[in-house]
């Protein structure tokens, strides 16, 4: 069965898919499921096709992006595909000297820490990422009635990589710049908001049905700092794509205390990690938003019965919410058994069919 073959119980109309209906807070035939990092190291077919190819190189090959994005749809029967890329791709595309080092993550050769450094952050042009347009078009043709989620890194998380020069545990340099030179900080985030907006627009205009903004490091902030120094840039990104009418998802890690502010930033769906029960997350986010999440990724290493108990708890927490998309509270861990993911998708579908 190919990705675009009709599947039992699945709609043939993209607009009527369970995932998009849940994003719009409409009635669904079953709770839709997809996983962050569902296309990645947990899949042997991914490791095989990526063998000998650097991460950023793989993100720039439409044929490879298409194959990798489709792999979890074929294997797991998830309700949405997530575009395979990396949050630093638009930065690489505008000429920032960076690389993704195995076991480390994105490493920036010359960090951005002064006003002069801002000049290196030119606007992203659609032609800079023509391979993204090509890959999305290939994917939407293959996916048929399965929605494709485009994605980008949020301005704060991109800024943290740029200022720190790579991943950071405490974000010392990032916060020092944010507190010490608020004007430069605001200018940096504004430029990144423009770059991120263009990256999302390219994906939407090529055919993505929804987009997700990843603010991986926002959980390092207090709510006051988030509202003052970060939220305006995220608002700008969401506002820039509002006219397309596609669902906009906002997700961060360790952001339980920020869910209210994140709910105000402009997204239609807010993701919660596993630390906050979904019912409480929805209360913090506020009315008029769907909620996404939030099984602890580590649960998938437990026996099948234990996984189902924990998945049932998530579904019970979500009962009565305006809209719920089942996901993990963060990405799939690399050593996860793919069969556990496939079983989880089936379990959620079975437990919620006709609900």
PEVEN-V954624 format. One record per backbone hydrogen bond with DSSP energy under -1.0 kcal/mol. NH is the residue of the N-H (numbers start at 0). CO is the residue of the C=O. E is the energy in kcal/mol with one decimal. If there is no record, write none. Layout:
BEGIN
NH&CO&E ; NH&CO&E
END
This chain:
BEGIN
4&1&-1.4 ; 9&6&-2.5 ; 16&13&-2.0 ; 20&16&-2.4 ; 21&17&-2.4 ; 22&18&-2.2 ; 23&19&-1.7 ; 24&21&-1.4 ; 25&20&-3.0 ; 33&325&-1.7 ; 37&34&-1.6 ; 42&39&-2.2 ; 46&42&-2.0 ; 47&43&-2.2 ; 48&44&-2.0 ; 49&45&-2.0 ; 52&49&-2.6 ; 57&53&-2.4 ; 58&54&-1.6 ; 59&56&-1.0 ; 60&57&-1.1 ; 64&60&-2.8 ; 65&61&-2.4 ; 66&62&-2.0 ; 67&63&-2.7 ; 68&64&-2.5 ; 69&65&-1.9 ; 70&66&-1.4 ; 73&69&-2.4 ; 74&70&-2.5 ; 75&71&-2.5 ; 76&72&-1.2 ; 78&32&-3.2 ; 80&146&-2.9 ; 82&148&-2.9 ; 88&85&-1.9 ; 91&87&-2.4 ; 92&88&-2.3 ; 93&89&-1.0 ; 94&91&-1.5 ; 95&90&-2.1 ; 97&95&-1.1 ; 98&106&-2.0 ; 100&104&-2.4 ; 103&100&-2.4 ; 104&100&-2.5 ; 106&98&-3.1 ; 107&164&-2.1 ; 108&96&-2.9 ; 111&161&-1.7 ; 118&115&-1.2 ; 119&116&-1.6 ; 120&117&-2.0 ; 121&119&-1.2 ; 127&124&-1.9 ; 128&125&-1.3 ; 129&126&-1.2 ; 131&128&-1.5 ; 132&128&-1.3 ; 133&129&-2.2 ; 134&130&-2.1 ; 135&131&-2.8 ; 136&132&-2.0 ; 137&133&-2.2 ; 138&134&-2.6 ; 139&135&-2.8 ; 140&136&-1.5 ; 141&137&-1.5 ; 142&138&-3.1 ; 143&139&-1.3 ; 145&142&-1.8 ; 148&80&-3.2 ; 149&209&-3.3 ; 151&211&-1.9 ; 153&213&-3.3 ; 157&153&-2.4 ; 158&154&-2.6 ; 159&155&-2.3 ; 160&156&-1.9 ; 161&157&-2.3 ; 162&158&-3.0 ; 163&159&-2.6 ; 164&160&-1.9 ; 174&170&-2.6 ; 175&171&-2.3 ; 176&172&-2.1 ; 177&173&-2.3 ; 178&174&-2.8 ; 179&175&-2.6 ; 180&176&-2.4 ; 184&180&-2.5 ; 185&181&-2.4 ; 186&182&-2.1 ; 187&183&-2.5 ; 188&184&-2.6 ; 189&185&-2.1 ; 190&186&-2.1 ; 191&187&-2.1 ; 192&188&-2.2 ; 193&189&-1.9 ; 194&190&-2.1 ; 195&191&-2.9 ; 196&192&-2.4 ; 197&193&-2.0 ; 198&194&-2.1 ; 199&195&-2.2 ; 200&196&-2.6 ; 201&197&-2.5 ; 202&198&-1.4 ; 203&199&-2.6 ; 204&200&-3.1 ; 205&201&-1.2 ; 206&203&-1.2 ; 207&202&-2.6 ; 208&147&-2.2 ; 209&147&-1.2 ; 210&246&-2.1 ; 211&149&-2.3 ; 212&248&-3.0 ; 213&151&-2.7 ; 214&250&-3.5 ; 217&214&-1.5 ; 219&216&-2.0 ; 220&217&-2.1 ; 225&221&-2.5 ; 226&222&-2.8 ; 227&223&-2.1 ; 228&224&-2.9 ; 229&225&-1.8 ; 230&225&-3.5 ; 233&229&-1.6 ; 234&230&-2.9 ; 235&231&-1.8 ; 236&232&-1.7 ; 237&233&-2.4 ; 238&234&-2.7 ; 239&235&-1.7 ; 243&240&-1.3 ; 244&241&-1.5 ; 248&210&-2.9 ; 249&268&-2.3 ; 250&212&-2.4 ; 257&254&-1.5 ; 261&257&-3.0 ; 262&258&-2.1 ; 267&247&-2.6 ; 268&247&-2.1 ; 269&289&-2.2 ; 270&249&-3.4 ; 271&291&-2.8 ; 280&276&-2.7 ; 281&277&-2.9 ; 282&278&-1.7 ; 283&279&-2.3 ; 284&280&-2.6 ; 285&281&-2.3 ; 289&267&-2.3 ; 290&322&-2.5 ; 291&269&-2.1 ; 292&324&-2.5 ; 294&326&-1.9 ; 298&295&-1.9 ; 299&296&-1.1 ; 300&297&-1.9 ; 301&298&-2.2 ; 306&302&-2.2 ; 307&303&-2.3 ; 308&304&-1.9 ; 309&305&-2.2 ; 310&306&-2.6 ; 311&307&-2.5 ; 312&308&-1.7 ; 313&309&-1.7 ; 314&310&-2.4 ; 315&311&-2.7 ; 316&312&-2.4 ; 317&313&-1.6 ; 320&317&-2.2 ; 324&290&-2.0 ; 325&31&-2.6 ; 328&294&-3.0 ; 331&35&-2.4 ; 335&332&-2.1 ; 339&336&-1.3 ; 340&336&-1.1 ; 341&337&-2.1 ; 342&338&-2.6 ; 343&339&-1.9 ; 344&340&-2.3 ; 345&341&-2.1 ; 346&342&-2.5 ; 347&343&-2.6 ; 348&344&-2.4 ; 349&345&-2.6 ; 350&346&-2.7 ; 351&347&-1.4 ; 353&28&-2.9 ; 354&351&-2.4
END
